[in-house]
Amino acid sequence: MENNFYQFSAISIQGKEVSMEDFKGKIILVVNTASKCGFTPQYAGLEDLYRKYSDAGLVILGFPCNQFGNQEPGDEKSISEACQINYGVSFPMFSKVEVNGEQAHPIFKYLKKQLSGLLGSKIKWNFTKFLIDKHGKPVKRFAPITRPEKLEPYIEKLIK
């Protein structure tokens, strides 16, 4: 059971509980996001990926996080509006979470354990990305500086 992404759930940015089971059979990209970060323009690239590959089974799950430089100070409503207005985000967004420490969301605790980064499992900054295959198995972790378009070959490989 421990190696199954689908056992988790999270609260959507609209305040509804969402089971990760809902995404069973899809390729999932989990990203911790922030609206006031140097990497925030990646929202546009993530949205492009989502639009390009959603019909082929890709879903992107955005988790706003305020643990890095206070770059996500707003509430869910302001985060949602900023994503929508500035980047046309249409992929699922969730309510604000912590990704490190005692209060880290279980999804991030799990992903960090499955795919630890270069300097251990701790997430270093916003826009760390975790790619999960159609069977719920985390397969690759990408650094915040990795632009969304650089993920295409990995996504295409999982689609085939």
Contacts in CASP RR format, 6 or more apart in sequence:
PFRMAT RR
TARGET T0000
AUTHOR 0000-0000-0000
METHOD contacts of the structure
MODEL  1
MENNFYQFSAISIQGKEVSMEDFKGKIILVVNTASKCGFTPQYAGLEDLY
RKYSDAGLVILGFPCNQFGNQEPGDEKSISEACQINYGVSFPMFSKVEVN
GEQAHPIFKYLKKQLSGLLGSKIKWNFTKFLIDKHGKPVKRFAPITRPEK
LEPYIEKLIK
1 7 0 8 1.000
2 110 0 8 1.000
3 114 0 8 1.000
3 137 0 8 1.000
4 136 0 8 1.000
5 20 0 8 1.000
5 28 0 8 1.000
5 107 0 8 1.000
5 110 0 8 1.000
5 111 0 8 1.000
5 132 0 8 1.000
5 136 0 8 1.000
5 137 0 8 1.000
5 138 0 8 1.000
6 19 0 8 1.000
6 20 0 8 1.000
6 21 0 8 1.000
6 23 0 8 1.000
6 24 0 8 1.000
6 136 0 8 1.000
7 20 0 8 1.000
8 19 0 8 1.000
8 20 0 8 1.000
8 106 0 8 1.000
8 107 0 8 1.000
8 110 0 8 1.000
9 17 0 8 1.000
9 18 0 8 1.000
9 19 0 8 1.000
9 20 0 8 1.000
10 17 0 8 1.000
10 18 0 8 1.000
10 20 0 8 1.000
10 61 0 8 1.000
10 63 0 8 1.000
10 94 0 8 1.000
10 95 0 8 1.000
10 97 0 8 1.000
10 105 0 8 1.000
10 107 0 8 1.000
11 17 0 8 1.000
11 18 0 8 1.000
11 94 0 8 1.000
11 95 0 8 1.000
12 18 0 8 1.000
12 92 0 8 1.000
12 93 0 8 1.000
12 94 0 8 1.000
12 95 0 8 1.000
13 64 0 8 1.000
13 76 0 8 1.000
13 79 0 8 1.000
13 80 0 8 1.000
13 93 0 8 1.000
13 94 0 8 1.000
13 95 0 8 1.000
14 76 0 8 1.000
14 80 0 8 1.000
15 76 0 8 1.000
15 95 0 8 1.000
18 92 0 8 1.000
18 94 0 8 1.000
20 28 0 8 1.000
20 107 0 8 1.000
23 59 0 8 1.000
23 61 0 8 1.000
24 136 0 8 1.000
25 57 0 8 1.000
25 134 0 8 1.000
25 135 0 8 1.000
25 136 0 8 1.000
26 57 0 8 1.000
26 58 0 8 1.000
26 59 0 8 1.000
26 134 0 8 1.000
27 53 0 8 1.000
27 56 0 8 1.000
27 57 0 8 1.000
27 58 0 8 1.000
27 59 0 8 1.000
27 131 0 8 1.000
27 132 0 8 1.000
27 133 0 8 1.000
27 134 0 8 1.000
27 155 0 8 1.000
27 158 0 8 1.000
27 159 0 8 1.000
28 58 0 8 1.000
28 59 0 8 1.000
28 60 0 8 1.000
28 61 0 8 1.000
28 131 0 8 1.000
28 132 0 8 1.000
28 136 0 8 1.000
29 46 0 8 1.000
29 49 0 8 1.000
29 58 0 8 1.000
29 59 0 8 1.000
29 60 0 8 1.000
29 61 0 8 1.000
29 129 0 8 1.000
29 130 0 8 1.000
29 131 0 8 1.000
29 132 0 8 1.000
29 151 0 8 1.000
29 155 0 8 1.000
30 61 0 8 1.000
30 62 0 8 1.000
30 63 0 8 1.000
30 107 0 8 1.000
30 111 0 8 1.000
30 129 0 8 1.000
30 130 0 8 1.000
30 132 0 8 1.000
31 46 0 8 1.000
31 60 0 8 1.000
31 61 0 8 1.000
31 62 0 8 1.000
31 63 0 8 1.000
31 127 0 8 1.000
31 128 0 8 1.000
31 129 0 8 1.000
31 130 0 8 1.000
32 62 0 8 1.000
32 63 0 8 1.000
32 64 0 8 1.000
32 65 0 8 1.000
32 97 0 8 1.000
32 99 0 8 1.000
32 108 0 8 1.000
32 123 0 8 1.000
32 126 0 8 1.000
32 127 0 8 1.000
32 128 0 8 1.000
33 40 0 8 1.000
33 43 0 8 1.000
33 62 0 8 1.000
33 63 0 8 1.000
33 64 0 8 1.000
33 65 0 8 1.000
33 72 0 8 1.000
33 83 0 8 1.000
33 93 0 8 1.000
33 126 0 8 1.000
33 127 0 8 1.000
34 40 0 8 1.000
34 64 0 8 1.000
34 65 0 8 1.000
34 66 0 8 1.000
34 68 0 8 1.000
34 71 0 8 1.000
34 72 0 8 1.000
34 126 0 8 1.000
34 127 0 8 1.000
35 64 0 8 1.000
35 71 0 8 1.000
35 72 0 8 1.000
35 74 0 8 1.000
35 78 0 8 1.000
35 79 0 8 1.000
35 82 0 8 1.000
35 83 0 8 1.000
36 70 0 8 1.000
36 71 0 8 1.000
36 72 0 8 1.000
36 73 0 8 1.000
37 68 0 8 1.000
37 71 0 8 1.000
37 72 0 8 1.000
37 125 0 8 1.000
37 126 0 8 1.000
37 127 0 8 1.000
38 71 0 8 1.000
39 125 0 8 1.000
39 126 0 8 1.000
39 127 0 8 1.000
39 144 0 8 1.000
39 145 0 8 1.000
40 71 0 8 1.000
40 126 0 8 1.000
41 87 0 8 1.000
42 127 0 8 1.000
42 147 0 8 1.000
42 148 0 8 1.000
43 83 0 8 1.000
43 86 0 8 1.000
43 87 0 8 1.000
43 88 0 8 1.000
43 89 0 8 1.000
44 87 0 8 1.000
45 147 0 8 1.000
45 148 0 8 1.000
45 149 0 8 1.000
46 60 0 8 1.000
46 89 0 8 1.000
46 91 0 8 1.000
46 148 0 8 1.000
47 87 0 8 1.000
47 88 0 8 1.000
47 89 0 8 1.000
47 90 0 8 1.000
47 91 0 8 1.000
48 148 0 8 1.000
48 149 0 8 1.000
49 58 0 8 1.000
49 60 0 8 1.000
49 148 0 8 1.000
49 149 0 8 1.000
49 151 0 8 1.000
49 152 0 8 1.000
49 155 0 8 1.000
50 58 0 8 1.000
50 59 0 8 1.000
50 60 0 8 1.000
50 90 0 8 1.000
50 91 0 8 1.000
51 90 0 8 1.000
53 155 0 8 1.000
53 159 0 8 1.000
54 91 0 8 1.000
56 159 0 8 1.000
57 159 0 8 1.000
58 155 0 8 1.000
58 159 0 8 1.000
59 91 0 8 1.000
59 92 0 8 1.000
60 91 0 8 1.000
60 92 0 8 1.000
61 91 0 8 1.000
61 92 0 8 1.000
61 93 0 8 1.000
61 94 0 8 1.000
62 91 0 8 1.000
62 92 0 8 1.000
62 93 0 8 1.000
62 94 0 8 1.000
63 93 0 8 1.000
63 94 0 8 1.000
63 96 0 8 1.000
63 97 0 8 1.000
63 99 0 8 1.000
63 105 0 8 1.000
63 107 0 8 1.000
63 108 0 8 1.000
64 72 0 8 1.000
64 76 0 8 1.000
64 79 0 8 1.000
64 93 0 8 1.000
64 94 0 8 1.000
64 95 0 8 1.000
64 96 0 8 1.000
64 97 0 8 1.000
65 72 0 8 1.000
65 96 0 8 1.000
65 97 0 8 1.000
65 98 0 8 1.000
65 99 0 8 1.000
65 126 0 8 1.000
66 72 0 8 1.000
66 73 0 8 1.000
66 74 0 8 1.000
66 96 0 8 1.000
67 98 0 8 1.000
67 99 0 8 1.000
67 100 0 8 1.000
68 125 0 8 1.000
68 126 0 8 1.000
71 126 0 8 1.000
72 79 0 8 1.000
72 96 0 8 1.000
72 126 0 8 1.000
74 96 0 8 1.000
75 96 0 8 1.000
76 95 0 8 1.000
76 96 0 8 1.000
79 93 0 8 1.000
79 96 0 8 1.000
80 93 0 8 1.000
83 89 0 8 1.000
83 93 0 8 1.000
97 104 0 8 1.000
97 105 0 8 1.000
97 107 0 8 1.000
97 108 0 8 1.000
98 104 0 8 1.000
98 105 0 8 1.000
98 108 0 8 1.000
99 105 0 8 1.000
99 108 0 8 1.000
99 112 0 8 1.000
99 123 0 8 1.000
99 128 0 8 1.000
100 108 0 8 1.000
100 122 0 8 1.000
100 123 0 8 1.000
104 112 0 8 1.000
108 123 0 8 1.000
110 138 0 8 1.000
111 130 0 8 1.000
111 138 0 8 1.000
111 141 0 8 1.000
112 121 0 8 1.000
112 122 0 8 1.000
112 123 0 8 1.000
113 121 0 8 1.000
114 138 0 8 1.000
115 130 0 8 1.000
115 138 0 8 1.000
115 139 0 8 1.000
115 140 0 8 1.000
115 141 0 8 1.000
116 141 0 8 1.000
117 141 0 8 1.000
118 143 0 8 1.000
124 143 0 8 1.000
124 144 0 8 1.000
125 144 0 8 1.000
126 144 0 8 1.000
127 144 0 8 1.000
128 141 0 8 1.000
128 142 0 8 1.000
128 143 0 8 1.000
128 144 0 8 1.000
129 141 0 8 1.000
129 142 0 8 1.000
129 146 0 8 1.000
129 148 0 8 1.000
129 151 0 8 1.000
130 138 0 8 1.000
130 140 0 8 1.000
130 141 0 8 1.000
130 142 0 8 1.000
131 138 0 8 1.000
131 139 0 8 1.000
131 140 0 8 1.000
131 141 0 8 1.000
131 142 0 8 1.000
131 151 0 8 1.000
131 154 0 8 1.000
131 155 0 8 1.000
131 158 0 8 1.000
132 138 0 8 1.000
132 139 0 8 1.000
133 139 0 8 1.000
133 158 0 8 1.000
134 158 0 8 1.000
139 154 0 8 1.000
139 158 0 8 1.000
140 154 0 8 1.000
142 150 0 8 1.000
142 151 0 8 1.000
END
